[in-house]
Amino acid sequence: MRKNEKAVLMIYCMKCGNNVNEYNWTLATAARFSTPDNKVSTLISLLKKIAQGEKFNIEDYWLICPRCNEKVKLAHVPVPPIEEINKYIEQVGEEYCQFKF
């Protein structure tokens, strides 16, 4: 699904202090929260919205850190610079960004 399976965008977890690849955050979050009727957005799609200043209720989104397996509010995740986000999106492809798990 991702154009470049080796693409990496490290995201910092405020709970455990580890940096973990965006893809792993997405998979861990989907494993915990997705159901047949409710699919989970990729983390990169949410980070892109934040970086572009789109308005949505960021406090409603919870993620799962793939290292410590703790719930983390999206509002507490440091957002990488838009340049890094765009470079990652170029590598993984827009199709991956819009995919729901």
MDAnalysis code that builds the backbone (N, CA, C; Angstrom):
import MDAnalysis as mda
import numpy as np

u = mda.Universe.empty(303, n_residues=101, atom_resindex=np.repeat(np.arange(101), 3), trajectory=True)
u.add_TopologyAttr("name", ["N", "CA", "C"] * 101)
u.add_TopologyAttr("resid", np.arange(1, 102))
u.add_TopologyAttr("resname", ["MET", "ARG", "LYS", "ASN", "GLU", "LYS", "ALA", "VAL", "LEU", "MET", "ILE", "TYR", "CYS", "MET", "LYS", "CYS", "GLY", "ASN", "ASN", "VAL", "ASN", "GLU", "TYR", "ASN", "TRP", "THR", "LEU", "ALA", "THR", "ALA", "ALA", "ARG", "PHE", "SER", "THR", "PRO", "ASP", "ASN", "LYS", "VAL", "SER", "THR", "LEU", "ILE", "SER", "LEU", "LEU", "LYS", "LYS", "ILE", "ALA", "GLN", "GLY", "GLU", "LYS", "PHE", "ASN", "ILE", "GLU", "ASP", "TYR", "TRP", "LEU", "ILE", "CYS", "PRO", "ARG", "CYS", "ASN", "GLU", "LYS", "VAL", "LYS", "LEU", "ALA", "HIS", "VAL", "PRO", "VAL", "PRO", "PRO", "ILE", "GLU", "GLU", "ILE", "ASN", "LYS", "TYR", "ILE", "GLU", "GLN", "VAL", "GLY", "GLU", "GLU", "TYR", "CYS", "GLN", "PHE", "LYS", "PHE"])
u.atoms.positions = np.array([
    [0.820, -1.187, 0.000],
    [0.000, 0.000, 0.000],
    [0.869, 1.260, 0.000],
    [1.941, 1.268, 0.811],
    [2.842, 2.424, 0.788],
    [3.782, 2.263, -0.401],
    [4.004, 3.346, -1.138],
    [4.889, 3.274, -2.305],
    [6.297, 2.868, -1.903],
    [6.788, 3.420, -0.810],
    [8.123, 3.099, -0.319],
    [7.984, 2.506, 1.078],
    [8.120, 1.202, 1.171],
    [7.955, 0.514, 2.453],
    [9.023, 0.899, 3.476],
    [10.135, 1.461, 3.011],
    [11.230, 1.828, 3.909],
    [11.158, 3.285, 4.368],
    [10.132, 4.005, 3.932],
    [9.972, 5.405, 4.329],
    [9.770, 5.502, 5.832],
    [10.387, 6.523, 6.438],
    [10.347, 6.682, 7.885],
    [10.040, 8.132, 8.244],
    [9.105, 8.307, 9.160],
    [8.854, 9.606, 9.791],
    [8.703, 9.306, 11.273],
    [9.722, 9.651, 12.029],
    [9.744, 9.314, 13.447],
    [8.887, 10.303, 14.241],
    [8.023, 9.741, 15.082],
    [7.114, 10.523, 15.917],
    [7.439, 10.228, 17.378],
    [7.560, 11.281, 18.168],
    [7.957, 11.180, 19.574],
    [6.757, 10.876, 20.466],
    [6.937, 9.924, 21.372],
    [5.904, 9.597, 22.358],
    [6.221, 10.319, 23.660],
    [5.293, 11.118, 24.128],
    [5.474, 11.865, 25.367],
    [5.427, 10.949, 26.593],
    [4.830, 9.773, 26.471],
    [4.710, 8.859, 27.607],
    [6.011, 8.109, 27.888],
    [6.612, 7.529, 26.827],
    [7.794, 6.677, 27.036],
    [9.092, 7.322, 26.573],
    [8.993, 8.419, 25.827],
    [10.195, 9.110, 25.381],
    [10.877, 8.486, 24.177],
    [10.203, 7.577, 23.489],
    [10.778, 6.944, 22.304],
    [10.271, 7.598, 21.031],
    [11.085, 7.543, 20.000],
    [10.670, 7.929, 18.664],
    [10.314, 6.665, 17.899],
    [9.144, 6.678, 17.257],
    [8.661, 5.505, 16.542],
    [8.118, 5.942, 15.190],
    [8.302, 5.103, 14.172],
    [7.848, 5.412, 12.828],
    [6.320, 5.616, 12.771],
    [5.908, 6.570, 11.985],
    [4.486, 6.894, 11.809],
    [3.667, 5.664, 11.470],
    [4.153, 4.831, 10.590],
    [3.423, 3.637, 10.153],
    [3.106, 2.727, 11.338],
    [4.050, 2.578, 12.248],
    [3.835, 1.734, 13.423],
    [2.797, 2.342, 14.367],
    [2.809, 3.663, 14.496],
    [1.766, 4.340, 15.281],
    [0.398, 4.043, 14.672],
    [0.306, 4.161, 13.355],
    [-0.965, 3.935, 12.661],
    [-1.451, 2.516, 12.881],
    [-0.561, 1.536, 12.722],
    [-0.958, 0.137, 12.886],
    [-1.374, -0.168, 14.320],
    [-0.630, 0.328, 15.295],
    [-0.959, 0.082, 16.704],
    [-2.298, 0.716, 17.069],
    [-2.537, 1.920, 16.580],
    [-3.797, 2.615, 16.856],
    [-4.961, 1.880, 16.207],
    [-4.768, 1.446, 14.962],
    [-5.830, 0.724, 14.259],
    [-6.132, -0.602, 14.952],
    [-5.098, -1.276, 15.419],
    [-5.308, -2.553, 16.099],
    [-6.158, -2.380, 17.352],
    [-6.040, -1.256, 18.015],
    [-6.797, -1.017, 19.251],
    [-8.191, -0.462, 18.982],
    [-8.311, 0.471, 18.029],
    [-9.559, 1.226, 17.901],
    [-10.432, 0.909, 16.694],
    [-9.888, 0.299, 15.655],
    [-10.719, 0.105, 14.466],
    [-11.680, -1.062, 14.660],
    [-12.831, -0.917, 14.068],
    [-13.856, -1.950, 14.058],
    [-14.375, -2.037, 12.630],
    [-15.129, -3.067, 12.291],
    [-15.646, -3.143, 10.917],
    [-16.438, -1.901, 10.489],
    [-17.107, -1.268, 11.438],
    [-17.922, -0.089, 11.110],
    [-17.182, 1.228, 11.285],
    [-16.025, 1.212, 11.926],
    [-15.307, 2.449, 12.235],
    [-13.820, 2.251, 11.982],
    [-13.356, 2.709, 10.843],
    [-11.946, 2.571, 10.482],
    [-11.161, 3.775, 10.982],
    [-9.858, 3.571, 11.210],
    [-8.975, 4.599, 11.765],
    [-8.165, 5.244, 10.650],
    [-8.040, 6.559, 10.688],
    [-7.221, 7.298, 9.728],
    [-5.744, 7.077, 10.021],
    [-4.913, 7.252, 9.008],
    [-3.470, 7.182, 9.222],
    [-3.026, 8.378, 10.058],
    [-1.994, 8.188, 10.837],
    [-1.468, 9.285, 11.647],
    [-0.964, 10.407, 10.758],
    [-0.348, 10.083, 9.633],
    [0.189, 11.128, 8.755],
    [-0.926, 12.033, 8.231],
    [-2.105, 11.486, 7.974],
    [-3.202, 12.343, 7.495],
    [-3.620, 13.338, 8.570],
    [-3.584, 12.916, 9.831],
    [-3.933, 13.821, 10.934],
    [-2.840, 14.863, 11.152],
    [-1.579, 14.438, 11.082],
    [-0.468, 15.383, 11.251],
    [-0.475, 16.435, 10.147],
    [-0.814, 16.013, 8.934],
    [-0.895, 16.958, 7.817],
    [-1.984, 18.003, 8.071],
    [-3.139, 17.556, 8.563],
    [-4.222, 18.495, 8.881],
    [-3.761, 19.526, 9.914],
    [-3.095, 19.061, 10.948],
    [-2.614, 19.962, 11.996],
    [-1.609, 20.950, 11.427],
    [-0.644, 20.444, 10.675],
    [0.410, 21.298, 10.122],
    [-0.147, 22.342, 9.159],
    [-1.235, 22.004, 8.473],
    [-1.843, 22.940, 7.527],
    [-2.859, 23.863, 8.188],
    [-3.080, 23.672, 9.489],
    [-3.988, 24.547, 10.218],
    [-5.456, 24.233, 10.031],
    [-5.776, 23.033, 9.551],
    [-7.183, 22.657, 9.399],
    [-7.836, 22.540, 10.773],
    [-9.073, 22.920, 10.834],
    [-9.815, 22.879, 12.093],
    [-10.532, 21.547, 12.234],
    [-10.244, 20.846, 13.305],
    [-10.974, 19.655, 13.699],
    [-10.719, 19.455, 15.177],
    [-11.538, 18.654, 15.828],
    [-11.437, 18.506, 17.274],
    [-10.309, 17.544, 17.624],
    [-9.116, 18.077, 17.741],
    [-7.909, 17.296, 17.991],
    [-7.969, 16.562, 19.332],
    [-8.713, 17.087, 20.284],
    [-8.828, 16.471, 21.608],
    [-9.580, 15.139, 21.577],
    [-10.342, 14.893, 20.515],
    [-11.112, 13.660, 20.402],
    [-10.286, 12.475, 19.903],
    [-9.079, 12.722, 19.428],
    [-8.275, 11.667, 18.821],
    [-7.275, 11.089, 19.811],
    [-7.303, 9.775, 19.926],
    [-6.362, 9.041, 20.756],
    [-5.525, 8.135, 19.871],
    [-4.265, 7.966, 20.232],
    [-3.343, 7.095, 19.515],
    [-2.790, 6.075, 20.492],
    [-2.181, 5.038, 19.947],
    [-1.487, 4.050, 20.762],
    [-0.016, 4.068, 20.356],
    [0.853, 4.276, 21.319],
    [2.287, 4.220, 21.052],
    [2.673, 2.759, 20.845],
    [3.331, 2.443, 19.743],
    [3.711, 1.056, 19.496],
    [4.851, 0.560, 20.386],
    [5.536, 1.439, 21.089],
    [6.620, 1.025, 21.994],
    [6.103, 0.718, 23.396],
    [5.351, 1.656, 23.963],
    [4.901, 1.460, 25.349],
    [3.450, 0.999, 25.435],
    [2.741, 1.018, 24.300],
    [1.340, 0.592, 24.218],
    [0.397, 1.425, 25.080],
    [0.801, 2.643, 25.404],
    [-0.043, 3.560, 26.174],
    [-0.894, 4.412, 25.237],
    [-2.073, 4.809, 25.718],
    [-2.908, 5.745, 24.965],
    [-2.314, 7.141, 25.092],
    [-2.256, 7.838, 23.964],
    [-1.700, 9.189, 23.911],
    [-2.678, 10.055, 23.122],
    [-3.015, 11.217, 23.670],
    [-3.861, 12.141, 22.918],
    [-3.071, 12.726, 21.754],
    [-3.717, 12.822, 20.613],
    [-3.087, 13.423, 19.445],
    [-2.592, 14.832, 19.767],
    [-3.317, 15.542, 20.596],
    [-2.936, 16.908, 20.976],
    [-1.589, 16.956, 21.690],
    [-1.138, 15.823, 22.245],
    [0.126, 15.779, 22.983],
    [1.290, 15.252, 22.155],
    [1.030, 14.949, 20.890],
    [2.080, 14.441, 20.003],
    [2.724, 15.617, 19.278],
    [4.055, 15.755, 19.392],
    [4.724, 16.844, 18.677],
    [4.598, 16.652, 17.163],
    [4.206, 17.690, 16.477],
    [4.019, 17.623, 15.026],
    [5.334, 17.991, 14.333],
    [5.815, 17.101, 13.453],
    [7.036, 17.422, 12.705],
    [6.801, 18.623, 11.783],
    [7.862, 19.264, 11.344],
    [7.714, 20.380, 10.409],
    [7.008, 19.926, 9.126],
    [6.260, 20.833, 8.521],
    [5.487, 20.511, 7.313],
    [6.386, 19.984, 6.198],
    [7.627, 20.438, 6.141],
    [8.544, 19.959, 5.110],
    [8.799, 18.461, 5.269],
    [8.990, 18.008, 6.509],
    [9.205, 16.584, 6.770],
    [7.948, 15.785, 6.458],
    [6.808, 16.334, 6.803],
    [5.531, 15.669, 6.528],
    [5.349, 15.495, 5.026],
    [5.568, 16.564, 4.269],
    [5.399, 16.507, 2.815],
    [6.396, 15.545, 2.167],
    [7.628, 15.523, 2.651],
    [8.631, 14.607, 2.107],
    [8.203, 13.161, 2.345],
    [7.703, 12.873, 3.539],
    [7.225, 11.533, 3.866],
    [6.039, 11.152, 2.983],
    [5.110, 12.077, 2.789],
    [3.941, 11.811, 1.952],
    [4.370, 11.510, 0.521],
    [5.366, 12.227, 0.017],
    [5.894, 11.937, -1.322],
    [6.405, 10.501, -1.393],
    [7.065, 10.049, -0.342],
    [7.641, 8.708, -0.331],
    [6.584, 7.611, -0.209],
    [5.581, 7.819, 0.629],
    [4.574, 6.769, 0.858],
    [3.391, 6.855, -0.094],
    [3.155, 8.024, -0.644],
    [2.057, 8.205, -1.584],
    [0.789, 8.709, -0.918],
    [0.048, 9.480, -1.666],
    [-1.196, 10.069, -1.169],
    [-2.245, 8.991, -0.887],
    [-2.205, 7.908, -1.635],
    [-3.174, 6.815, -1.418],
    [-3.058, 6.250, -0.002],
    [-1.830, 6.062, 0.473],
    [-1.630, 5.576, 1.829],
    [-2.186, 6.578, 2.838],
    [-1.926, 7.856, 2.610],
    [-2.368, 8.892, 3.546],
    [-3.880, 8.893, 3.730],
    [-4.610, 8.613, 2.677],
    [-6.072, 8.649, 2.723],
    [-6.679, 7.306, 3.119],
    [-5.849, 6.293, 3.268],
    [-6.351, 4.956, 3.590],
    [-6.889, 4.917, 5.017],
    [-7.880, 4.088, 5.246],
    [-8.446, 3.875, 6.581],
    [-8.184, 2.427, 6.969],
    [-7.677, 2.250, 8.192],
    [-7.366, 0.905, 8.679],
    [-8.467, 0.379, 9.567],
])
